[in-house]
Amino acid sequence: MSGQPDAVIRVMVVEDDPGMLERFAAALVRDPRTRVVEKVRSGREALARLLLVTPDVLLVDLGLPDIHGTEVIRFAARTLPECDIMVISVFGDERNVIASIESGATGYVLKDCSDADLVARILELRAGGSPMSPGIARIVLNQMRSGGTVARTGDRRGAGDDTLYSLTARETDVLRLLSRGYTYSEVGERLGISMHTVTSHIKNCYRKLAVHSGTAAVTRAAELGLLRSGGDKGSAD
């Protein structure tokens, strides 16, 4: 989320169907809060353009003609950590949903959503949420309750980090303050960091802890004993 509430959200759309591509783009163009910075129809084109346009949000289909959308998601999650990733797909099956989340997506909506709902979900995503169509959310919850593969989201880290749930000192500081009832704004003031940086840390915690809300992140971290010691200062960003 940008530290400036009025900032326009820059969106890159990856969709192979030309009709759907134009529909999504038109919906985003109509809303003054969003702007389309790139439209591509293949996964490899997306990989080539992502680092050039550095979007705030990547809206990506899974069934691309050359590579699977999860490859694009993994690349974006690894190279553009500030970019929020949302899947928009006709595939609502467990395999695709879990694979997308494990690859780095924090939102997942089906293509039968309305244009207004699509824009609303993108705004929610950029505000720090993890918007999902109701059926998709049920799949994720069922996986988490059963201890399924989605619980290994934390595996997407650099080589040499063997701890499944490895939070940085600053991420731990942020969660510890949230657990004490501080708002995002108050957390930023207390740690001397911007709201944008606070939100970035929270999103990293979502991915590492395989959760989709701040409350769930705090709960999971507490269950794992990650909030037991240390002050509020933490290490540098």
Secondary structure by P-SEA (a helix, b strand, c coil): ccccccbbbbbbbbcccaaaaaaaaaaaaaccccccccccccaaaaaaccccccccccccccccccccaaaaaaaaaaccccbbbbbbcccccaaaaaaaaaacccbbbcccccaaaaaaaaaaaaaccccccaaaaaaaaaaaaaccccccccccccccccccccccaaaaaaaaaaaacccaaaaaaaacccaaaaaaaaaaaaaaaccccaaaaaaaaaaaccccccccccccc
